[in-house]
Amino acid sequence: MTTTPQAVVDEQPSIPDNLTIARTARLWPIEEIAHRMGLPGEAVEPYGRGVAKLDLGAEQALAGRPRARYVVVSAITPTPLGEGKTTTSIGLVQGLQLLGHAATVAIRQSSMGPTLGIKGGAAGGGYSQVVPMERINLHLTGDIHAVTAAHNLLAAMVDNHLHHRHGADLDPQNIRWQRAVDINDRALRSIVLGLGPRTDGIPRQGGFEITAASEVMAVLALADSLPDLRRRLGRMVVGYTRSGEPVTAEEIGAAGAMTALLKEAIKPNLLQTLEHAPALIHAGPFGNIAHGNSSIVADRIGIHGGDYLVTEAGFGADMGAERFFNIKCRASGLTPDAAVLVVTVRALKYHSGRYRVVPGKPLPAAMQAENPEDVRAGAANLIKQIDNIRVHGVTPVVAINAFPSDFSSEHAVIRDVAEAAGVRAAVSTHVRDGGNGALELAQAVAEAAESGGDFHFLYPESMTLAAKIERIATRLYGADDVAFSPEARRQLEAYQEQGHGGLPVCIAKTHLSLSSDPALLGAPVGWTLPIREVRLSAGAGFLYALAGDIRTMPGLGADPAAAHIDIDDHGEITGLF
């Protein structure tokens, strides 16, 4: 511990805003970035300045190259503001590069909902960004819009099926397929369709979800080829007949056209970090009701593109990392060599329960004062998330993502906690210093990856669906028990009988707590996880159990980021952050 209080901010000069840093970056030709990965020219399809699509033949073109070390970046349970997994992933790759390793980062594509809502940009921050920033945050290559179009085509064909009354006897009161749009719009959560004359369709209740929550997005992220994409889309369940039989997209006749709309979207996007490390940005499934990880296609290309492939899993280790291990790794056949657990001083202070953090609002002033005991009071969450990664046979490296308001005494507490848990810890200032600020972290990750582990899944496929949910809840979340509603038990029994019992499960709950109650911070004990409903994502290949009210269409705040985004007199975008 230091004897003289010393804030990290005193040691760190201020840096320009993210957009200014990104705009002053010198981009290398995207063909040069591809060459760094060993990709042949015919696999690279330039898509404007600094961006390219990768042909699906790229995986085969790299098949003879050595396999990279595979590293997943996760985090402790975050504050409502997020803790910087993306910036840490990017900074880590830049740090590995400075150590002499060829490294690639693979991350999800950002939804415009958060970009125009509270979060702002989602391509890193400071000197650990992927560029060009404006392209990434506003459309990129249009993949999300292609998902939106494919999703809504299916919705239109469902209603057309009802209107013409042919084929399967689809029950209008038991349709599970909503519409989608990549914008936060609470007014669309629940709507009435088909109002007007009879030619306008059958009146029924419907709604919208944000595109990231679409099963089509989850399918895109988990498909390993165009034929696999076609198969997965075809088996998605859109609703049920009056006798309770599932009706699929294949039966509606939409799967072929949906695949055609997604033919380009399945190709990963190649960009670069500020220090010219390759960056694969592809797919963006929701981190609550889906698995919250970037695409298998991107990882299968990146795993042969250098010495290290670093990928990010959404939310905390109890959510994104658990689904990375038990859903994504099952589907991809790839297994991790190391994990990174991102922690911040502010998150541990938040988990002390002594402060209230509100999205879009400044942190409480007292939370930014030096207080190592607040950090120690919230450390139970860090300890639990370390265990949640270790139970899969992978030992994490704790990455202390340094903020200007931190104090070195507070970092020392985190190091002590990590050391007591038997794991490496490293302070990283990658936002301010780029790869140079992540050198300690990169060295620790390289050592962890070299020592390896004994990766294994949390549960076998043969375990019943209910038992899988119970295993996750009790072993990872710390619940005493699971309370299934009568409806959830009926659904689980039906899914088992229909042959879906071998699928992995995803528990849809709040990301702000290990429990299903966002007010329970730290590592809560003595609680029961309620499961009110279980839904099938047959195309994606998992089931998701609803623990509480999970909204799939966010709303805008009182002062959304969209109100500050504009174009200046020179045609330059302003207001992105």
VOGU-3710 file (C-alpha; in Angstrom, 3 decimals, decimal comma):
1> mtttpqavvd> 0,000/0,000/0,000  1,173/3,551/-0,642  1,566/5,850/2,349  0,782/9,027/0,398  -2,593/9,183/-1,374  -1,888/9,368/-5,090  -4,660/9,328/-7,652  -3,871/7,743/-10,965  -5,335/10,851/-12,588  -2,422/12,879/-11,223
11> eqpsipdnlt> -0,046/10,636/-13,136  -2,086/10,616/-16,362  -2,412/13,637/-18,628  -5,810/14,000/-20,250  -6,205/12,528/-23,712  -8,334/13,642/-26,670  -11,847/12,247/-27,043  -12,338/8,939/-28,837  -13,590/10,420/-32,082  -10,649/12,844/-32,350
21> iartarlwpi> -8,160/10,029/-31,722  -9,858/7,831/-34,296  -9,947/10,597/-36,921  -6,239/11,317/-36,615  -5,314/7,640/-37,018  -3,253/6,612/-40,030  -4,965/3,579/-41,484  -2,956/0,955/-43,301  -4,394/-0,476/-46,501  -6,770/-3,229/-45,459
31> eeiahrmglp> -4,945/-5,624/-47,785  -1,834/-5,167/-45,628  -3,791/-6,057/-42,496  -5,072/-9,186/-44,250  -1,509/-10,031/-45,305  -0,486/-9,894/-41,628  -2,943/-12,705/-40,983  -1,620/-14,720/-43,905  -4,801/-14,259/-45,949  -4,510/-14,560/-49,733
41> geavepygrg> -5,726/-11,635/-51,805  -8,646/-13,547/-53,299  -10,126/-14,010/-49,798  -10,294/-10,252/-49,174  -13,164/-8,155/-50,520  -12,482/-4,418/-49,877  -15,550/-2,573/-48,628  -14,542/1,076/-48,701  -11,531/2,625/-46,983  -10,186/0,545/-44,096
51> vakldlgaeq> -12,830/-2,198/-44,211  -13,088/-5,559/-45,963  -15,310/-8,603/-46,045  -13,578/-11,978/-45,792  -14,724/-14,676/-48,156  -15,741/-17,874/-46,374  -12,938/-19,627/-48,243  -10,505/-17,788/-45,969  -10,830/-20,502/-43,330  -9,715/-23,176/-45,766
61> alagrprary> -6,935/-20,934/-47,096  -5,450/-20,689/-43,582  -6,120/-24,302/-42,562  -2,498/-25,374/-42,871  -1,185/-22,659/-40,549  -0,563/-23,289/-36,819  -3,414/-22,775/-34,379  -3,243/-19,560/-32,366  -3,587/-19,385/-28,603  -7,272/-18,694/-27,924
71> vvvsaitptp> -8,065/-16,127/-25,213  -11,529/-15,053/-24,025  -12,024/-11,702/-22,274  -14,781/-11,494/-19,673  -15,428/-9,391/-16,576  -16,808/-9,223/-13,084  -20,480/-8,250/-12,784  -20,463/-4,758/-14,307  -21,867/-1,465/-13,154  -24,622/-0,030/-15,388
81> lgegktttsi> -21,831/1,841/-17,207  -19,800/-1,219/-18,285  -16,189/-1,918/-17,327  -14,257/-1,866/-20,600  -14,011/-5,424/-21,915  -13,786/-4,200/-25,506  -11,053/-1,667/-24,800  -9,172/-4,282/-22,772  -9,461/-6,848/-25,577  -8,088/-4,347/-28,081
91> glvqglqllg> -5,368/-3,085/-25,740  -4,332/-6,681/-24,974  -3,916/-7,503/-28,670  -1,829/-4,356/-29,146  0,274/-5,288/-26,117  0,815/-8,825/-27,416  1,873/-7,308/-30,721  4,499/-5,144/-28,984  5,843/-8,296/-27,303  6,481/-9,696/-30,765
101> haatvairqs> 3,381/-11,852/-31,178  1,018/-11,753/-34,145  -2,384/-11,180/-32,547  -5,943/-10,690/-33,769  -8,996/-9,441/-31,885  -12,535/-10,711/-32,604  -15,460/-8,719/-31,197  -19,183/-8,294/-31,718  -20,610/-5,671/-34,027  -22,222/-2,830/-32,111
111> smgptlgikg> -25,949/-2,242/-32,294  -27,099/1,267/-33,104  -29,515/1,011/-30,186  -26,801/1,548/-27,543  -24,819/3,829/-29,884  -27,750/6,218/-30,197  -28,935/5,582/-26,642  -26,626/5,711/-23,601  -23,493/3,738/-24,323  -22,230/5,674/-27,321
121> gaagggysqv> -19,533/4,063/-29,446  -18,664/0,400/-29,049  -15,330/0,005/-30,775  -13,020/0,552/-27,828  -11,789/3,809/-26,360  -8,843/6,167/-26,196  -5,784/4,594/-27,807  -7,286/1,101/-27,769  -9,842/1,387/-30,540  -10,768/-0,304/-33,784
131> vpmerinlhl> -11,023/2,129/-36,682  -12,618/3,700/-38,680  -14,858/4,585/-35,730  -17,750/6,173/-37,618  -18,090/3,201/-39,945  -18,144/0,718/-37,076  -20,797/2,528/-35,073  -23,021/3,586/-37,968  -23,933/0,622/-40,192  -20,414/-0,762/-40,962
141> tgdihavtaa> -21,112/-3,120/-43,889  -24,834/-3,368/-43,236  -24,823/-6,820/-41,610  -27,256/-5,800/-38,873  -29,638/-4,347/-41,437  -29,463/-7,606/-43,386  -30,418/-9,455/-40,199  -33,288/-6,997/-39,712  -34,496/-7,577/-43,274  -34,298/-11,371/-42,955
151> hnllaamvdn> -36,091/-11,288/-39,604  -38,894/-9,052/-40,910  -39,262/-11,075/-44,105  -40,120/-14,063/-41,933  -42,556/-11,935/-39,909  -44,252/-10,754/-43,102  -44,520/-14,307/-44,419  -46,018/-15,481/-41,128  -48,782/-12,880/-41,421  -49,198/-13,672/-45,098
161> hlhhrhgadl> -49,595/-17,327/-44,133  -52,370/-16,352/-41,733  -54,040/-14,079/-44,276  -54,232/-16,719/-47,032  -54,930/-19,566/-44,586  -52,845/-22,195/-46,306  -50,350/-24,761/-45,064  -49,895/-25,333/-41,339  -52,825/-24,433/-39,091  -50,872/-21,647/-37,368
171> dpqnirwqra> -52,618/-20,333/-34,276  -52,781/-16,482/-34,395  -52,785/-16,454/-30,582  -49,614/-18,532/-30,337  -47,171/-16,809/-32,693  -43,700/-16,295/-31,154  -42,070/-14,357/-33,984  -42,087/-10,581/-33,537  -40,636/-7,894/-35,800  -37,229/-6,271/-35,355
181> vdindralrs> -35,489/-2,918/-35,756  -31,986/-1,782/-34,745  -33,174/1,232/-32,743  -34,221/1,685/-29,124  -37,969/2,324/-29,287  -40,102/1,454/-26,255  -43,319/2,389/-28,098  -42,882/-0,698/-30,297  -42,635/-3,228/-27,474  -46,303/-4,118/-27,757
191> ivlglgprtd> -48,451/-3,222/-30,773  -51,590/-4,341/-32,568  -51,164/-5,594/-36,138  -53,650/-5,830/-38,975  -55,874/-2,846/-38,169  -57,878/-1,558/-41,132  -59,760/-3,402/-43,882  -59,621/-7,207/-44,150  -56,968/-6,950/-46,856  -54,567/-5,466/-44,261
201> giprqggfei> -54,250/-8,770/-42,443  -55,620/-10,493/-39,361  -55,710/-8,243/-36,287  -53,529/-9,638/-33,519  -51,152/-8,465/-30,828  -47,491/-8,240/-31,791  -44,389/-6,247/-31,067  -40,789/-5,438/-31,937  -37,476/-6,460/-30,471  -34,114/-4,877/-31,125
211> taasevmavl> -32,251/-6,688/-33,909  -29,507/-7,873/-31,566  -32,189/-9,889/-29,737  -33,352/-11,637/-32,914  -32,771/-15,367/-33,151  -31,539/-14,657/-36,674  -28,613/-12,774/-35,105  -27,841/-15,696/-32,802  -28,009/-18,049/-35,791  -25,616/-15,848/-37,777
221> aladslpdlr> -23,142/-15,923/-34,904  -23,282/-19,716/-34,454  -23,468/-20,911/-38,089  -20,176/-22,265/-39,437  -21,014/-22,092/-43,164  -23,657/-20,919/-45,618  -25,340/-24,379/-45,748  -25,335/-24,494/-41,932  -26,909/-21,024/-41,872  -29,635/-22,256/-44,238
231> rrlgrmvvgy> -30,362/-25,295/-42,054  -30,485/-23,286/-38,857  -32,807/-20,648/-40,302  -35,144/-23,354/-41,552  -35,610/-24,955/-38,141  -36,420/-21,733/-36,257  -39,840/-22,010/-34,601  -42,177/-19,095/-35,381  -45,251/-20,320/-33,532  -47,537/-23,261/-32,881
241> trsgepvtae> -50,595/-24,824/-34,441  -53,930/-24,933/-32,664  -53,028/-28,459/-31,573  -49,707/-27,275/-30,091  -47,327/-28,492/-32,809  -44,322/-26,214/-33,631  -44,280/-24,407/-36,987  -40,883/-23,589/-38,490  -39,552/-21,016/-40,931  -39,053/-23,881/-43,371
251> eigaagamta> -42,767/-24,708/-43,259  -43,639/-21,049/-43,794  -41,396/-21,063/-46,876  -39,106/-18,229/-45,768  -35,764/-19,893/-44,983  -34,356/-19,862/-48,513  -34,979/-16,160/-49,121  -33,706/-15,314/-45,648  -30,446/-17,092/-46,424  -30,162/-15,157/-49,679
261> llkeaikpnl> -30,540/-11,890/-47,739  -27,753/-13,000/-45,386  -25,351/-14,309/-48,042  -22,980/-11,355/-47,612  -23,686/-10,815/-43,910  -22,186/-14,205/-42,993  -18,790/-12,977/-44,197  -16,751/-11,513/-41,290  -15,633/-7,888/-41,409  -11,900/-7,145/-41,232
271> lqtlehapal> -10,675/-3,853/-39,783  -7,653/-2,731/-37,759  -6,795/-1,333/-34,352  -5,039/1,996/-33,953  -1,770/0,033/-33,868  -2,683/-1,959/-36,996  -3,516/-5,288/-35,374  -6,176/-7,198/-37,333  -9,712/-6,870/-35,946  -12,580/-9,178/-36,903
281> ihagpfgnia> -15,973/-7,611/-36,177  -18,890/-9,901/-36,852  -22,386/-10,540/-35,460  -23,815/-9,095/-32,269  -26,235/-11,381/-30,415  -27,891/-10,039/-27,272  -26,069/-10,866/-24,052  -29,238/-11,639/-22,084  -31,476/-13,967/-24,096  -28,699/-15,174/-26,399
291> hgnssivadr> -25,053/-16,133/-25,978  -23,529/-12,638/-26,353  -20,446/-13,605/-28,387  -19,090/-12,775/-31,834  -19,235/-15,272/-34,680  -17,814/-18,754/-34,998  -16,906/-18,025/-38,614  -14,684/-15,118/-37,541  -12,990/-17,188/-34,826  -12,331/-20,104/-37,165
301> igihggdylv> -10,548/-17,722/-39,524  -8,726/-15,826/-36,772  -7,535/-18,981/-34,987  -5,079/-19,577/-37,837  -4,219/-15,913/-38,418  -1,349/-15,491/-35,971  -0,032/-16,431/-32,545  -3,037/-15,232/-30,511  -6,746/-14,801/-31,094  -8,441/-12,668/-28,438
311> teagfgadmg> -12,240/-12,643/-28,326  -14,696/-10,933/-25,998  -17,752/-12,376/-24,218  -20,616/-10,086/-23,179  -21,437/-8,961/-19,623  -19,899/-10,748/-16,611  -18,288/-14,177/-16,469  -21,515/-15,690/-15,131  -23,191/-14,755/-18,431  -21,034/-14,153/-21,523
321> aerffnikcr> -18,118/-16,370/-20,494  -20,421/-19,183/-19,347  -22,141/-19,112/-22,744  -18,815/-18,838/-24,531  -17,696/-22,026/-22,809  -20,916/-24,033/-22,944  -22,651/-22,800/-26,113  -20,094/-21,246/-28,459  -17,233/-23,666/-27,783  -19,595/-26,648/-28,169
331> asgltpdaav> -20,664/-25,353/-31,568  -17,239/-24,254/-32,824  -15,088/-27,109/-31,523  -12,518/-24,527/-30,361  -11,293/-24,493/-26,760  -9,689/-21,591/-24,865  -6,099/-21,520/-23,647  -6,573/-18,607/-21,226  -9,136/-16,129/-19,972  -9,008/-12,494/-18,884
341> lvvtvralky> -11,282/-11,158/-16,150  -11,663/-7,373/-16,392  -12,181/-5,542/-13,117  -12,367/-1,869/-12,242  -12,091/-0,037/-8,963  -15,463/1,599/-9,552  -17,179/-1,775/-10,119  -15,873/-3,198/-6,843  -16,928/-0,041/-5,015  -20,349/-0,444/-6,625
351> hsgryrvvpg> -20,539/-4,038/-5,378  -19,820/-2,856/-1,857  -23,454/-1,686/-1,913  -22,479/1,748/-0,657  -23,145/3,716/-3,834  -25,886/4,152/-6,416  -24,824/4,263/-10,065  -27,320/5,439/-12,687  -26,807/4,945/-16,449  -26,113/8,249/-18,161
361> kplpaamqae> -25,339/10,026/-14,870  -21,912/10,937/-13,399  -20,494/8,659/-10,724  -21,151/9,835/-7,144  -18,345/12,119/-5,985  -17,683/10,004/-2,893  -17,193/6,962/-5,105  -14,201/8,669/-6,742  -12,430/9,419/-3,464  -9,631/7,137/-2,272
371> npedvragaa> -11,141/4,287/-0,282  -9,404/0,904/-0,459  -11,878/-0,534/2,059  -14,764/0,055/-0,353  -12,836/-1,939/-2,937  -12,245/-4,758/-0,486  -15,920/-4,707/0,531  -16,941/-5,431/-3,054  -14,277/-8,055/-3,723  -16,623/-11,005/-3,166
381> nlikqidnir> -17,892/-10,557/-6,700  -14,365/-10,735/-8,127  -13,629/-13,885/-6,127  -16,831/-15,535/-7,333  -16,204/-14,660/-10,983  -12,661/-16,034/-10,750  -14,220/-19,277/-9,555  -16,819/-19,187/-12,356  -14,058/-19,273/-14,956  -11,941/-21,796/-13,067
391> vhgvtpvvai> -14,806/-24,295/-12,815  -14,431/-24,709/-16,587  -10,780/-25,670/-16,203  -9,467/-22,258/-17,284  -7,496/-19,956/-14,967  -8,107/-16,246/-15,589  -5,740/-13,317/-15,511  -7,275/-10,386/-13,638  -6,974/-7,235/-15,747  -7,283/-4,064/-13,676
401> nafpsdfsse> -8,669/-1,564/-16,177  -7,305/1,680/-14,724  -9,509/4,784/-14,667  -8,272/8,334/-13,978  -10,146/8,426/-10,657  -8,359/5,322/-9,297  -5,729/5,331/-6,577  -2,746/3,005/-6,469  -3,796/1,846/-2,992  -7,064/0,632/-4,519
411> havirdvaea> -5,236/-1,271/-7,246  -3,120/-2,865/-4,531  -6,254/-4,298/-2,907  -7,280/-5,940/-6,175  -3,803/-7,425/-6,584  -4,003/-8,796/-3,029  -7,391/-10,393/-3,695  -6,178/-11,961/-6,947  -3,001/-13,258/-5,320  -5,004/-14,801/-2,491
421> agvraavsth> -7,153/-16,538/-5,109  -4,032/-17,880/-6,813  -4,316/-15,952/-10,101  -2,208/-13,375/-11,902  -3,212/-9,693/-11,894  -2,009/-6,783/-14,003  -2,819/-3,082/-14,142  -3,559/-1,908/-17,663  -3,614/1,704/-18,885  -4,368/0,789/-22,495
431> vrdggngale> -6,975/3,551/-22,930  -4,323/6,197/-22,303  -1,237/4,367/-23,571  -2,451/1,850/-26,151  -0,389/-1,324/-26,389  2,349/0,083/-24,162  -0,158/0,387/-21,352  -1,117/-3,283/-21,700  2,369/-4,819/-21,685  2,106/-6,191/-18,133
441> laqavaeaae> -1,276/-7,695/-18,980  -0,035/-9,122/-22,272  2,921/-10,803/-20,558  0,662/-12,301/-17,882  -1,785/-13,596/-20,524  1,049/-15,101/-22,583  2,330/-16,942/-19,513  -1,169/-18,183/-18,655  -1,788/-19,371/-22,215  1,518/-21,217/-22,271
451> sggdfhflyp> 0,741/-23,049/-19,044  -2,687/-23,946/-20,440  -5,401/-25,702/-18,462  -7,888/-28,539/-18,587  -10,944/-27,030/-20,266  -14,254/-28,808/-19,792  -17,931/-27,958/-20,060  -20,023/-27,174/-17,002  -22,535/-29,887/-17,849  -22,823/-32,840/-20,250
461> esmtlaakie> -25,325/-32,843/-23,111  -27,001/-35,895/-21,567  -28,084/-33,983/-18,468  -31,775/-33,031/-18,445  -32,680/-29,462/-19,329  -33,914/-28,738/-15,802  -30,705/-30,136/-14,318  -28,610/-27,944/-16,640  -30,446/-24,858/-15,426  -29,962/-25,941/-11,828
471> riatrlygad> -26,241/-26,576/-12,409  -25,708/-23,074/-13,790  -27,810/-21,411/-11,087  -26,240/-23,162/-8,110  -22,657/-23,556/-9,318  -22,140/-20,220/-11,111  -24,709/-17,816/-9,710  -24,561/-19,047/-6,120  -28,294/-19,765/-5,827  -29,542/-22,189/-3,197
481> dvafspearr> -32,204/-23,560/-5,502  -34,280/-22,972/-8,637  -38,047/-22,400/-8,515  -39,669/-23,462/-11,781  -43,156/-22,169/-12,476  -45,723/-24,824/-13,488  -45,596/-23,425/-17,036  -41,784/-23,677/-17,140  -41,894/-27,298/-15,949  -44,488/-28,151/-18,593
491> qleayqeqgh> -42,346/-26,527/-21,291  -39,197/-28,341/-20,172  -40,982/-31,685/-20,256  -42,331/-30,916/-23,740  -38,893/-29,915/-25,066  -37,379/-33,108/-23,654  -40,074/-35,183/-25,367  -39,575/-33,316/-28,664  -35,884/-34,323/-28,712  -34,329/-31,024/-27,602
501> gglpvciakt> -32,960/-32,357/-24,323  -29,364/-32,406/-25,590  -29,273/-28,658/-26,239  -27,325/-26,257/-24,020  -29,258/-23,678/-22,023  -29,020/-19,932/-21,616  -30,541/-18,207/-18,582  -32,000/-14,791/-19,363  -31,478/-12,645/-16,280  -30,169/-9,253/-15,291
511> hlslssdpal> -26,496/-8,624/-16,048  -26,144/-6,327/-13,018  -26,118/-9,096/-10,424  -25,062/-12,704/-10,095  -28,669/-13,251/-9,056  -31,889/-12,444/-10,928  -32,371/-9,308/-8,794  -30,244/-6,310/-9,885  -30,380/-4,939/-6,337  -28,409/-7,913/-4,966
521> lgapvgwtlp> -24,779/-6,887/-5,383  -21,490/-8,594/-4,597  -21,869/-12,388/-4,335  -25,345/-12,872/-2,836  -26,217/-16,047/-0,924  -29,433/-17,520/0,426  -31,603/-16,855/-2,622  -33,605/-18,881/-5,149  -33,578/-18,360/-8,918  -37,135/-18,091/-10,337
531> irevrlsaga> -37,732/-19,518/-13,823  -41,100/-18,395/-15,179  -40,820/-19,563/-18,796  -38,497/-21,522/-21,082  -38,278/-20,793/-24,803  -36,703/-22,715/-27,654  -34,206/-21,187/-30,071  -34,149/-24,218/-32,351  -32,180/-22,490/-35,094  -29,483/-21,172/-32,777
541> gflyalagdi> -29,410/-24,508/-31,001  -30,148/-23,634/-27,379  -33,010/-22,971/-24,990  -33,324/-19,863/-22,891  -34,989/-19,734/-19,502  -36,518/-16,450/-18,408  -35,607/-15,422/-14,869  -37,512/-12,196/-14,389  -38,710/-9,572/-16,857  -36,083/-9,308/-19,601
551> rtmpglgadp> -36,844/-6,605/-22,151  -35,743/-7,302/-25,711  -36,515/-3,750/-26,853  -34,663/-1,043/-24,884  -35,951/2,492/-24,577  -34,172/5,811/-24,963  -33,196/7,842/-21,905  -34,098/11,451/-21,126  -30,963/12,659/-22,921  -30,072/10,046/-25,564
561> aaahididdh> -26,756/10,134/-27,398  -28,715/10,579/-30,638  -29,624/14,125/-29,561  -25,937/15,081/-29,709  -24,911/13,438/-32,997  -24,797/15,718/-36,021  -22,929/16,680/-39,177  -20,720/19,798/-39,267  -20,249/22,227/-42,179  -17,531/20,003/-43,629
571> geitglf> -19,705/16,895/-43,646  -17,925/15,341/-40,669  -19,928/13,428/-38,064  -19,876/14,975/-34,586  -21,073/13,726/-31,216  -19,957/10,083/-31,353  -18,045/9,030/-28,246
//
